[in-house]
Amino acid sequence: MKKKKILEKGIEELSLDTKALKLLKENDIITVEDLWSKKRKDLKELNFSDSEITTIAIKLQLYGLDLNKKIY
């Protein structure tokens, strides 16, 4: 899948757990691109635990993306 297309998709595409999806949506993080632009520190400030942030990072990496707007 092309990187640009995945960035345009909703965060549901990442198959995160319900709690994480709810917290992201409450903070206006709706698309994969919104999430991709965040840093670990940003997610920590939204009250995500270290393990939840790691899970999010792994889900992004499955699409060749990483936090801080890195593409592989």
HTML snippet that shows the backbone in 3Dmol.js (N, CA, C, O; Angstrom):
<script src="https://3Dmol.org/build/3Dmol-min.js"></script>
<div id="view" style="width:600px;height:400px;position:relative"></div>
<script>
const pdb = `
ATOM      1  N   MET A   1       0.847  -1.180   0.000  1.00  0.00           N
ATOM      2  CA  MET A   1       0.000   0.000   0.000  1.00  0.00           C
ATOM      3  C   MET A   1       0.888   1.237   0.000  1.00  0.00           C
ATOM      4  O   MET A   1       1.874   1.287   0.735  1.00  0.00           O
ATOM      5  N   LYS A   2       0.558   2.219  -0.801  1.00  0.00           N
ATOM      6  CA  LYS A   2       1.351   3.435  -0.867  1.00  0.00           C
ATOM      7  C   LYS A   2       1.239   4.194   0.443  1.00  0.00           C
ATOM      8  O   LYS A   2       0.188   4.213   1.084  1.00  0.00           O
ATOM      9  N   LYS A   3       2.340   4.816   0.825  1.00  0.00           N
ATOM     10  CA  LYS A   3       2.387   5.546   2.097  1.00  0.00           C
ATOM     11  C   LYS A   3       1.332   6.643   2.144  1.00  0.00           C
ATOM     12  O   LYS A   3       0.672   6.826   3.167  1.00  0.00           O
ATOM     13  N   LYS A   4       1.169   7.375   1.044  1.00  0.00           N
ATOM     14  CA  LYS A   4       0.227   8.481   1.040  1.00  0.00           C
ATOM     15  C   LYS A   4      -1.194   7.991   1.312  1.00  0.00           C
ATOM     16  O   LYS A   4      -1.949   8.643   2.033  1.00  0.00           O
ATOM     17  N   LYS A   5      -1.551   6.861   0.745  1.00  0.00           N
ATOM     18  CA  LYS A   5      -2.915   6.344   0.955  1.00  0.00           C
ATOM     19  C   LYS A   5      -3.146   5.952   2.415  1.00  0.00           C
ATOM     20  O   LYS A   5      -4.214   6.226   2.962  1.00  0.00           O
ATOM     21  N   ILE A   6      -2.169   5.322   3.047  1.00  0.00           N
ATOM     22  CA  ILE A   6      -2.354   4.922   4.448  1.00  0.00           C
ATOM     23  C   ILE A   6      -2.454   6.157   5.342  1.00  0.00           C
ATOM     24  O   ILE A   6      -3.200   6.147   6.321  1.00  0.00           O
ATOM     25  N   LEU A   7      -1.723   7.206   5.022  1.00  0.00           N
ATOM     26  CA  LEU A   7      -1.771   8.422   5.832  1.00  0.00           C
ATOM     27  C   LEU A   7      -3.156   9.057   5.808  1.00  0.00           C
ATOM     28  O   LEU A   7      -3.561   9.699   6.777  1.00  0.00           O
ATOM     29  N   GLU A   8      -3.874   8.883   4.723  1.00  0.00           N
ATOM     30  CA  GLU A   8      -5.202   9.476   4.587  1.00  0.00           C
ATOM     31  C   GLU A   8      -6.286   8.660   5.295  1.00  0.00           C
ATOM     32  O   GLU A   8      -7.393   9.158   5.500  1.00  0.00           O
ATOM     33  N   LYS A   9      -5.990   7.445   5.660  1.00  0.00           N
ATOM     34  CA  LYS A   9      -6.995   6.568   6.282  1.00  0.00           C
ATOM     35  C   LYS A   9      -7.213   6.938   7.749  1.00  0.00           C
ATOM     36  O   LYS A   9      -6.383   7.598   8.374  1.00  0.00           O
ATOM     37  N   GLY A  10      -8.342   6.497   8.273  1.00  0.00           N
ATOM     38  CA  GLY A  10      -8.654   6.718   9.673  1.00  0.00           C
ATOM     39  C   GLY A  10      -7.768   5.851  10.565  1.00  0.00           C
ATOM     40  O   GLY A  10      -7.212   4.847  10.121  1.00  0.00           O
ATOM     41  N   ILE A  11      -7.647   6.251  11.813  1.00  0.00           N
ATOM     42  CA  ILE A  11      -6.788   5.504  12.740  1.00  0.00           C
ATOM     43  C   ILE A  11      -7.298   4.092  13.004  1.00  0.00           C
ATOM     44  O   ILE A  11      -6.553   3.247  13.503  1.00  0.00           O
ATOM     45  N   GLU A  12      -8.563   3.830  12.674  1.00  0.00           N
ATOM     46  CA  GLU A  12      -9.108   2.479  12.836  1.00  0.00           C
ATOM     47  C   GLU A  12      -8.320   1.470  11.993  1.00  0.00           C
ATOM     48  O   GLU A  12      -8.278   0.283  12.316  1.00  0.00           O
ATOM     49  N   GLU A  13      -7.707   1.941  10.928  1.00  0.00           N
ATOM     50  CA  GLU A  13      -6.919   1.097  10.026  1.00  0.00           C
ATOM     51  C   GLU A  13      -5.782   0.385  10.771  1.00  0.00           C
ATOM     52  O   GLU A  13      -5.332  -0.680  10.350  1.00  0.00           O
ATOM     53  N   LEU A  14      -5.325   0.973  11.868  1.00  0.00           N
ATOM     54  CA  LEU A  14      -4.193   0.419  12.618  1.00  0.00           C
ATOM     55  C   LEU A  14      -4.595  -0.699  13.576  1.00  0.00           C
ATOM     56  O   LEU A  14      -3.729  -1.327  14.185  1.00  0.00           O
ATOM     57  N   SER A  15      -5.876  -0.954  13.718  1.00  0.00           N
ATOM     58  CA  SER A  15      -6.385  -2.007  14.609  1.00  0.00           C
ATOM     59  C   SER A  15      -5.895  -1.852  16.048  1.00  0.00           C
ATOM     60  O   SER A  15      -5.455  -2.814  16.677  1.00  0.00           O
ATOM     61  N   LEU A  16      -5.980  -0.642  16.546  1.00  0.00           N
ATOM     62  CA  LEU A  16      -5.625  -0.377  17.943  1.00  0.00           C
ATOM     63  C   LEU A  16      -6.780  -0.800  18.833  1.00  0.00           C
ATOM     64  O   LEU A  16      -7.902  -0.986  18.362  1.00  0.00           O
ATOM     65  N   ASP A  17      -6.502  -0.954  20.129  1.00  0.00           N
ATOM     66  CA  ASP A  17      -7.587  -1.346  21.020  1.00  0.00           C
ATOM     67  C   ASP A  17      -8.576  -0.184  21.204  1.00  0.00           C
ATOM     68  O   ASP A  17      -8.263   0.968  20.905  1.00  0.00           O
ATOM     69  N   THR A  18      -9.748  -0.506  21.692  1.00  0.00           N
ATOM     70  CA  THR A  18     -10.850   0.450  21.807  1.00  0.00           C
ATOM     71  C   THR A  18     -10.480   1.652  22.668  1.00  0.00           C
ATOM     72  O   THR A  18     -10.821   2.787  22.333  1.00  0.00           O
ATOM     73  N   LYS A  19      -9.792   1.409  23.766  1.00  0.00           N
ATOM     74  CA  LYS A  19      -9.409   2.493  24.680  1.00  0.00           C
ATOM     75  C   LYS A  19      -8.494   3.483  23.967  1.00  0.00           C
ATOM     76  O   LYS A  19      -8.678   4.696  24.079  1.00  0.00           O
ATOM     77  N   ALA A  20      -7.518   2.970  23.241  1.00  0.00           N
ATOM     78  CA  ALA A  20      -6.574   3.835  22.530  1.00  0.00           C
ATOM     79  C   ALA A  20      -7.288   4.641  21.448  1.00  0.00           C
ATOM     80  O   ALA A  20      -7.050   5.840  21.305  1.00  0.00           O
ATOM     81  N   LEU A  21      -8.160   3.984  20.688  1.00  0.00           N
ATOM     82  CA  LEU A  21      -8.914   4.687  19.643  1.00  0.00           C
ATOM     83  C   LEU A  21      -9.758   5.810  20.239  1.00  0.00           C
ATOM     84  O   LEU A  21      -9.803   6.915  19.698  1.00  0.00           O
ATOM     85  N   LYS A  22     -10.422   5.524  21.347  1.00  0.00           N
ATOM     86  CA  LYS A  22     -11.280   6.517  21.993  1.00  0.00           C
ATOM     87  C   LYS A  22     -10.456   7.716  22.456  1.00  0.00           C
ATOM     88  O   LYS A  22     -10.853   8.861  22.238  1.00  0.00           O
ATOM     89  N   LEU A  23      -9.323   7.466  23.084  1.00  0.00           N
ATOM     90  CA  LEU A  23      -8.471   8.540  23.588  1.00  0.00           C
ATOM     91  C   LEU A  23      -7.903   9.378  22.447  1.00  0.00           C
ATOM     92  O   LEU A  23      -7.816  10.601  22.557  1.00  0.00           O
ATOM     93  N   LEU A  24      -7.516   8.724  21.352  1.00  0.00           N
ATOM     94  CA  LEU A  24      -7.007   9.461  20.197  1.00  0.00           C
ATOM     95  C   LEU A  24      -8.094  10.353  19.603  1.00  0.00           C
ATOM     96  O   LEU A  24      -7.853  11.525  19.314  1.00  0.00           O
ATOM     97  N   LYS A  25      -9.284   9.799  19.424  1.00  0.00           N
ATOM     98  CA  LYS A  25     -10.381  10.576  18.834  1.00  0.00           C
ATOM     99  C   LYS A  25     -10.782  11.744  19.729  1.00  0.00           C
ATOM    100  O   LYS A  25     -11.119  12.817  19.229  1.00  0.00           O
ATOM    101  N   GLU A  26     -10.751  11.547  21.040  1.00  0.00           N
ATOM    102  CA  GLU A  26     -11.076  12.630  21.971  1.00  0.00           C
ATOM    103  C   GLU A  26     -10.093  13.788  21.846  1.00  0.00           C
ATOM    104  O   GLU A  26     -10.415  14.924  22.195  1.00  0.00           O
ATOM    105  N   ASN A  27      -8.902  13.496  21.349  1.00  0.00           N
ATOM    106  CA  ASN A  27      -7.862  14.513  21.187  1.00  0.00           C
ATOM    107  C   ASN A  27      -7.678  14.911  19.724  1.00  0.00           C
ATOM    108  O   ASN A  27      -6.612  15.382  19.328  1.00  0.00           O
ATOM    109  N   ASP A  28      -8.724  14.717  18.930  1.00  0.00           N
ATOM    110  CA  ASP A  28      -8.757  15.114  17.517  1.00  0.00           C
ATOM    111  C   ASP A  28      -7.653  14.487  16.669  1.00  0.00           C
ATOM    112  O   ASP A  28      -7.158  15.102  15.725  1.00  0.00           O
ATOM    113  N   ILE A  29      -7.279  13.273  17.010  1.00  0.00           N
ATOM    114  CA  ILE A  29      -6.352  12.500  16.191  1.00  0.00           C
ATOM    115  C   ILE A  29      -7.213  11.488  15.456  1.00  0.00           C
ATOM    116  O   ILE A  29      -7.551  10.431  15.991  1.00  0.00           O
ATOM    117  N   ILE A  30      -7.562  11.826  14.224  1.00  0.00           N
ATOM    118  CA  ILE A  30      -8.553  11.070  13.471  1.00  0.00           C
ATOM    119  C   ILE A  30      -7.929  10.213  12.368  1.00  0.00           C
ATOM    120  O   ILE A  30      -8.370   9.090  12.124  1.00  0.00           O
ATOM    121  N   THR A  31      -6.910  10.744  11.707  1.00  0.00           N
ATOM    122  CA  THR A  31      -6.282  10.015  10.599  1.00  0.00           C
ATOM    123  C   THR A  31      -4.930   9.457  11.024  1.00  0.00           C
ATOM    124  O   THR A  31      -4.356   9.873  12.030  1.00  0.00           O
ATOM    125  N   VAL A  32      -4.438   8.513  10.241  1.00  0.00           N
ATOM    126  CA  VAL A  32      -3.110   7.950  10.504  1.00  0.00           C
ATOM    127  C   VAL A  32      -2.074   9.073  10.445  1.00  0.00           C
ATOM    128  O   VAL A  32      -1.113   9.075  11.213  1.00  0.00           O
ATOM    129  N   GLU A  33      -2.270  10.022   9.537  1.00  0.00           N
ATOM    130  CA  GLU A  33      -1.327  11.142   9.430  1.00  0.00           C
ATOM    131  C   GLU A  33      -1.303  11.982  10.701  1.00  0.00           C
ATOM    132  O   GLU A  33      -0.239  12.434  11.124  1.00  0.00           O
ATOM    133  N   ASP A  34      -2.465  12.195  11.314  1.00  0.00           N
ATOM    134  CA  ASP A  34      -2.518  12.939  12.580  1.00  0.00           C
ATOM    135  C   ASP A  34      -1.659  12.245  13.637  1.00  0.00           C
ATOM    136  O   ASP A  34      -0.920  12.895  14.377  1.00  0.00           O
ATOM    137  N   LEU A  35      -1.765  10.937  13.696  1.00  0.00           N
ATOM    138  CA  LEU A  35      -1.014  10.158  14.680  1.00  0.00           C
ATOM    139  C   LEU A  35       0.468  10.120  14.334  1.00  0.00           C
ATOM    140  O   LEU A  35       1.324  10.252  15.208  1.00  0.00           O
ATOM    141  N   TRP A  36       0.757   9.938  13.062  1.00  0.00           N
ATOM    142  CA  TRP A  36       2.129   9.841  12.557  1.00  0.00           C
ATOM    143  C   TRP A  36       2.941  11.086  12.887  1.00  0.00           C
ATOM    144  O   TRP A  36       4.153  11.001  13.087  1.00  0.00           O
ATOM    145  N   SER A  37       2.287  12.234  12.943  1.00  0.00           N
ATOM    146  CA  SER A  37       2.996  13.492  13.189  1.00  0.00           C
ATOM    147  C   SER A  37       3.312  13.706  14.670  1.00  0.00           C
ATOM    148  O   SER A  37       4.034  14.638  15.023  1.00  0.00           O
ATOM    149  N   LYS A  38       2.778  12.855  15.523  1.00  0.00           N
ATOM    150  CA  LYS A  38       3.002  12.998  16.967  1.00  0.00           C
ATOM    151  C   LYS A  38       4.344  12.391  17.381  1.00  0.00           C
ATOM    152  O   LYS A  38       4.914  11.546  16.690  1.00  0.00           O
ATOM    153  N   LYS A  39       4.818  12.852  18.524  1.00  0.00           N
ATOM    154  CA  LYS A  39       6.028  12.297  19.132  1.00  0.00           C
ATOM    155  C   LYS A  39       5.610  11.484  20.346  1.00  0.00           C
ATOM    156  O   LYS A  39       4.496  11.626  20.850  1.00  0.00           O
ATOM    157  N   ARG A  40       6.505  10.641  20.803  1.00  0.00           N
ATOM    158  CA  ARG A  40       6.221   9.851  22.010  1.00  0.00           C
ATOM    159  C   ARG A  40       5.799  10.767  23.165  1.00  0.00           C
ATOM    160  O   ARG A  40       4.881  10.451  23.921  1.00  0.00           O
ATOM    161  N   LYS A  41       6.477  11.887  23.284  1.00  0.00           N
ATOM    162  CA  LYS A  41       6.176  12.842  24.356  1.00  0.00           C
ATOM    163  C   LYS A  41       4.737  13.351  24.246  1.00  0.00           C
ATOM    164  O   LYS A  41       4.046  13.496  25.254  1.00  0.00           O
ATOM    165  N   ASP A  42       4.289  13.623  23.010  1.00  0.00           N
ATOM    166  CA  ASP A  42       2.911  14.088  22.798  1.00  0.00           C
ATOM    167  C   ASP A  42       1.914  13.047  23.293  1.00  0.00           C
ATOM    168  O   ASP A  42       0.935  13.382  23.959  1.00  0.00           O
ATOM    169  N   LEU A  43       2.168  11.784  22.964  1.00  0.00           N
ATOM    170  CA  LEU A  43       1.261  10.717  23.378  1.00  0.00           C
ATOM    171  C   LEU A  43       1.299  10.530  24.895  1.00  0.00           C
ATOM    172  O   LEU A  43       0.278  10.230  25.514  1.00  0.00           O
ATOM    173  N   LYS A  44       2.463  10.705  25.480  1.00  0.00           N
ATOM    174  CA  LYS A  44       2.596  10.593  26.940  1.00  0.00           C
ATOM    175  C   LYS A  44       1.738  11.671  27.616  1.00  0.00           C
ATOM    176  O   LYS A  44       1.101  11.417  28.638  1.00  0.00           O
ATOM    177  N   GLU A  45       1.729  12.871  27.034  1.00  0.00           N
ATOM    178  CA  GLU A  45       0.932  13.966  27.581  1.00  0.00           C
ATOM    179  C   GLU A  45      -0.571  13.711  27.449  1.00  0.00           C
ATOM    180  O   GLU A  45      -1.372  14.314  28.163  1.00  0.00           O
ATOM    181  N   LEU A  46      -0.952  12.810  26.530  1.00  0.00           N
ATOM    182  CA  LEU A  46      -2.353  12.433  26.370  1.00  0.00           C
ATOM    183  C   LEU A  46      -2.730  11.267  27.292  1.00  0.00           C
ATOM    184  O   LEU A  46      -3.820  10.704  27.187  1.00  0.00           O
ATOM    185  N   ASN A  47      -1.808  10.919  28.196  1.00  0.00           N
ATOM    186  CA  ASN A  47      -1.997   9.865  29.198  1.00  0.00           C
ATOM    187  C   ASN A  47      -1.918   8.447  28.653  1.00  0.00           C
ATOM    188  O   ASN A  47      -2.531   7.537  29.212  1.00  0.00           O
ATOM    189  N   PHE A  48      -1.174   8.244  27.571  1.00  0.00           N
ATOM    190  CA  PHE A  48      -0.893   6.893  27.105  1.00  0.00           C
ATOM    191  C   PHE A  48       0.266   6.339  27.923  1.00  0.00           C
ATOM    192  O   PHE A  48       1.209   7.062  28.243  1.00  0.00           O
ATOM    193  N   SER A  49       0.194   5.064  28.257  1.00  0.00           N
ATOM    194  CA  SER A  49       1.290   4.419  28.981  1.00  0.00           C
ATOM    195  C   SER A  49       2.419   4.106  28.000  1.00  0.00           C
ATOM    196  O   SER A  49       2.226   4.145  26.785  1.00  0.00           O
ATOM    197  N   ASP A  50       3.585   3.800  28.534  1.00  0.00           N
ATOM    198  CA  ASP A  50       4.727   3.446  27.678  1.00  0.00           C
ATOM    199  C   ASP A  50       4.402   2.238  26.804  1.00  0.00           C
ATOM    200  O   ASP A  50       4.768   2.206  25.629  1.00  0.00           O
ATOM    201  N   SER A  51       3.716   1.244  27.373  1.00  0.00           N
ATOM    202  CA  SER A  51       3.395   0.047  26.589  1.00  0.00           C
ATOM    203  C   SER A  51       2.391   0.362  25.482  1.00  0.00           C
ATOM    204  O   SER A  51       2.476  -0.201  24.390  1.00  0.00           O
ATOM    205  N   GLU A  52       1.445   1.254  25.756  1.00  0.00           N
ATOM    206  CA  GLU A  52       0.483   1.652  24.722  1.00  0.00           C
ATOM    207  C   GLU A  52       1.177   2.420  23.594  1.00  0.00           C
ATOM    208  O   GLU A  52       0.865   2.231  22.419  1.00  0.00           O
ATOM    209  N   ILE A  53       2.117   3.284  23.965  1.00  0.00           N
ATOM    210  CA  ILE A  53       2.868   4.048  22.961  1.00  0.00           C
ATOM    211  C   ILE A  53       3.707   3.100  22.109  1.00  0.00           C
ATOM    212  O   ILE A  53       3.803   3.276  20.894  1.00  0.00           O
ATOM    213  N   THR A  54       4.308   2.106  22.736  1.00  0.00           N
ATOM    214  CA  THR A  54       5.092   1.114  21.999  1.00  0.00           C
ATOM    215  C   THR A  54       4.202   0.342  21.025  1.00  0.00           C
ATOM    216  O   THR A  54       4.603   0.086  19.889  1.00  0.00           O
ATOM    217  N   THR A  55       3.009  -0.025  21.459  1.00  0.00           N
ATOM    218  CA  THR A  55       2.062  -0.728  20.582  1.00  0.00           C
ATOM    219  C   THR A  55       1.692   0.143  19.387  1.00  0.00           C
ATOM    220  O   THR A  55       1.644  -0.345  18.258  1.00  0.00           O
ATOM    221  N   ILE A  56       1.432   1.414  19.622  1.00  0.00           N
ATOM    222  CA  ILE A  56       1.110   2.341  18.533  1.00  0.00           C
ATOM    223  C   ILE A  56       2.279   2.437  17.561  1.00  0.00           C
ATOM    224  O   ILE A  56       2.089   2.407  16.346  1.00  0.00           O
ATOM    225  N   ALA A  57       3.489   2.553  18.101  1.00  0.00           N
ATOM    226  CA  ALA A  57       4.682   2.648  17.245  1.00  0.00           C
ATOM    227  C   ALA A  57       4.838   1.398  16.382  1.00  0.00           C
ATOM    228  O   ALA A  57       5.176   1.494  15.203  1.00  0.00           O
ATOM    229  N   ILE A  58       4.594   0.236  16.962  1.00  0.00           N
ATOM    230  CA  ILE A  58       4.705  -1.023  16.219  1.00  0.00           C
ATOM    231  C   ILE A  58       3.656  -1.085  15.113  1.00  0.00           C
ATOM    232  O   ILE A  58       3.957  -1.483  13.988  1.00  0.00           O
ATOM    233  N   LYS A  59       2.428  -0.693  15.434  1.00  0.00           N
ATOM    234  CA  LYS A  59       1.360  -0.699  14.421  1.00  0.00           C
ATOM    235  C   LYS A  59       1.718   0.214  13.253  1.00  0.00           C
ATOM    236  O   LYS A  59       1.475  -0.129  12.096  1.00  0.00           O
ATOM    237  N   LEU A  60       2.294   1.373  13.555  1.00  0.00           N
ATOM    238  CA  LEU A  60       2.728   2.287  12.491  1.00  0.00           C
ATOM    239  C   LEU A  60       3.861   1.669  11.672  1.00  0.00           C
ATOM    240  O   LEU A  60       3.889   1.789  10.447  1.00  0.00           O
ATOM    241  N   GLN A  61       4.787   1.010  12.355  1.00  0.00           N
ATOM    242  CA  GLN A  61       5.935   0.400  11.671  1.00  0.00           C
ATOM    243  C   GLN A  61       5.500  -0.692  10.699  1.00  0.00           C
ATOM    244  O   GLN A  61       6.183  -0.939   9.705  1.00  0.00           O
ATOM    245  N   LEU A  62       4.388  -1.341  10.968  1.00  0.00           N
ATOM    246  CA  LEU A  62       3.883  -2.357  10.056  1.00  0.00           C
ATOM    247  C   LEU A  62       3.533  -1.752   8.695  1.00  0.00           C
ATOM    248  O   LEU A  62       3.481  -2.460   7.689  1.00  0.00           O
ATOM    249  N   TYR A  63       3.298  -0.455   8.673  1.00  0.00           N
ATOM    250  CA  TYR A  63       3.009   0.261   7.427  1.00  0.00           C
ATOM    251  C   TYR A  63       4.219   1.059   6.940  1.00  0.00           C
ATOM    252  O   TYR A  63       4.103   1.858   6.010  1.00  0.00           O
ATOM    253  N   GLY A  64       5.378   0.844   7.566  1.00  0.00           N
ATOM    254  CA  GLY A  64       6.592   1.554   7.162  1.00  0.00           C
ATOM    255  C   GLY A  64       6.650   2.974   7.680  1.00  0.00           C
ATOM    256  O   GLY A  64       7.378   3.807   7.141  1.00  0.00           O
ATOM    257  N   LEU A  65       5.887   3.257   8.725  1.00  0.00           N
ATOM    258  CA  LEU A  65       5.856   4.595   9.314  1.00  0.00           C
ATOM    259  C   LEU A  65       6.386   4.539  10.736  1.00  0.00           C
ATOM    260  O   LEU A  65       6.418   3.478  11.359  1.00  0.00           O
ATOM    261  N   ASP A  66       6.797   5.685  11.238  1.00  0.00           N
ATOM    262  CA  ASP A  66       7.242   5.764  12.619  1.00  0.00           C
ATOM    263  C   ASP A  66       6.771   7.098  13.179  1.00  0.00           C
ATOM    264  O   ASP A  66       6.454   8.020  12.428  1.00  0.00           O
ATOM    265  N   LEU A  67       6.728   7.192  14.487  1.00  0.00           N
ATOM    266  CA  LEU A  67       6.379   8.471  15.102  1.00  0.00           C
ATOM    267  C   LEU A  67       7.417   9.502  14.667  1.00  0.00           C
ATOM    268  O   LEU A  67       8.512   9.126  14.249  1.00  0.00           O
ATOM    269  N   ASN A  68       7.104  10.762  14.756  1.00  0.00           N
ATOM    270  CA  ASN A  68       7.969  11.878  14.353  1.00  0.00           C
ATOM    271  C   ASN A  68       8.063  12.038  12.834  1.00  0.00           C
ATOM    272  O   ASN A  68       9.030  12.615  12.336  1.00  0.00           O
ATOM    273  N   LYS A  69       7.084  11.541  12.101  1.00  0.00           N
ATOM    274  CA  LYS A  69       7.009  11.714  10.648  1.00  0.00           C
ATOM    275  C   LYS A  69       8.127  11.019   9.877  1.00  0.00           C
ATOM    276  O   LYS A  69       8.565  11.528   8.846  1.00  0.00           O
ATOM    277  N   LYS A  70       8.585   9.898  10.342  1.00  0.00           N
ATOM    278  CA  LYS A  70       9.599   9.137   9.614  1.00  0.00           C
ATOM    279  C   LYS A  70       8.914   8.103   8.745  1.00  0.00           C
ATOM    280  O   LYS A  70       7.942   7.471   9.158  1.00  0.00           O
ATOM    281  N   ILE A  71       9.434   7.934   7.524  1.00  0.00           N
ATOM    282  CA  ILE A  71       8.933   6.918   6.602  1.00  0.00           C
ATOM    283  C   ILE A  71      10.090   6.005   6.239  1.00  0.00           C
ATOM    284  O   ILE A  71      11.200   6.467   5.974  1.00  0.00           O
ATOM    285  N   TYR A  72       9.827   4.716   6.229  1.00  0.00           N
ATOM    286  CA  TYR A  72      10.857   3.728   5.862  1.00  0.00           C
ATOM    287  C   TYR A  72      10.531   3.107   4.532  1.00  0.00           C
ATOM    288  O   TYR A  72      11.275   2.253   4.050  1.00  0.00           O
TER     289      TYR A  72
END
`;
const viewer = $3Dmol.createViewer("view");
viewer.addModel(pdb, "pdb");
viewer.setStyle({}, {cartoon: {color: "spectrum"}});
viewer.zoomTo();
viewer.render();
</script>
